[in-house]
Amino acid sequence: MTATDIIAFEDTAFGELDAAHRLRNAVLKEALPKPGTFGFRGDIALAFQDQVADEARPPAYSIEQVLAVADAASGKIPLLAGYLHDFTWLKDVGEVLEDYLSPEGTYVFFVNNIDFLKKYRVPLSGSLMAYVLPLDESTVWKEVLELVGIEKNDIKKLGAAEKLEYVMDAVAKFEATYPELSYEDGLSVMEPVRNRNENRPV
């Protein structure tokens, strides 16, 4: 890759989200091997706490463990996977990210309070659809690898950016005919939010 192939972070949808203080806890935030694309791993804040004076407070809640790719040419985020602690936050995802997501994109959310045996397709807003799956005592990274059939050995020799691109390229090809569930119907069938620290070593 030449220097001219490397896009600026600010030239992508991530740049706008970062300027709005929504990108948090980044563990990867850099150009990917494919020219014109940028990768992000971290959290995306969905709602903020009220601030007192200049006191810095953490977000009220976020999409956590995000794996995402931004395309500079389109200004969109065509690929995103992440963890939501509560199904109700899907509404915030649709509102906060609506301008950055694409109907042709692939969006996967692992949600704390859905039945462990259920998987759905849920409209985010307009023609935007998301896959919604359960998550129990695992990580988004591990679940995504399993979802798209990638073994750890397939990517162990790759760098961080190369790993993300390899995995998200597989996510782009992922398709599943899960039952479609409206957000309103989802609210009625969701289970109580589970304590994420329950049954874990102290």
Buried (B, 14 or more C-beta within 10 A) or exposed (E): EEEEEBBEBEBBBBBBBBEEEBBBBBEBBBBBBBBBBBBBBBBBBBEBEEEEEEEEEEBEBBBBBBBBBBBBEBBBBBBBBBBBBBBBBBBBBBEBBEEBBBEEBBBBBBBBBBEEEBBBBBBBBEEBBBBBBBBEEEEBBEBBBEBBEBEEEBBEEBEEBBBBBBBBBBBBEBEEEEEEBEBEEBEEEBBEEBEBEEEEEE
